[in-house]
């Protein structure tokens, strides 16, 4: 019985020693996830609205020509550009009369051109390049489509858009991480209250087991 009592007391003491460490880790994990979730939401919601002058450059086509398909259609989708912002576009081809260029507002949900077309140019037989200076007719994404016929091209487009537009996906991470952090913190609170009740019960049991001191006669 004495050995069993010692084993029980040792186990309880060990649990009492490990419990605060467990609680500390639970709180750290919960609050860390909450902070990370808030950070993801701020980055995914706020940063895409920060816009500065940007430049998009490229060359193509990325695919090779064949006898069955002597042309390649290349498309580039731009982040949202505010209405009235200037858009400057230049395209150069290595062969005259072999390129068409289209620039228009783009609806990403419908995956189609929306609104008026800013430019739609078919190179003349002696034309190898073009440059236009226009403005955005609406606040939206824009799509540049270059069709090349057995030729290659380079282009440059400048305007004002957000370099952080692709960070919108962080919003999804925020909506996933924040509830996990709240759940971890809530569960840790339950564990903390349970452990406190357990420790109080252990104190009462230990107090009852301690022998009372006998009073000495005068």
Secondary structure, DSSP 8 states (H G I E B T S, - for coil): -HHHHHHHHHHHHHHHHHHHHHHHHHHHHHHHHHHHHHHHHHHHHHGGG--EEEEEEEEE-SS---SS--EEEEEEEEEEE-TT-EEEEEEEESSTT-EEEEEEEEETTTTEEEEEEEEEEE--TT--EEEEEEE-SSSEEEEEEEEEES--EEEEEEEEE-TTGGGGGHHHHHHHHHHHHHHHHHHHHHHHHHHHHHHHHHHHHHHHHS--------
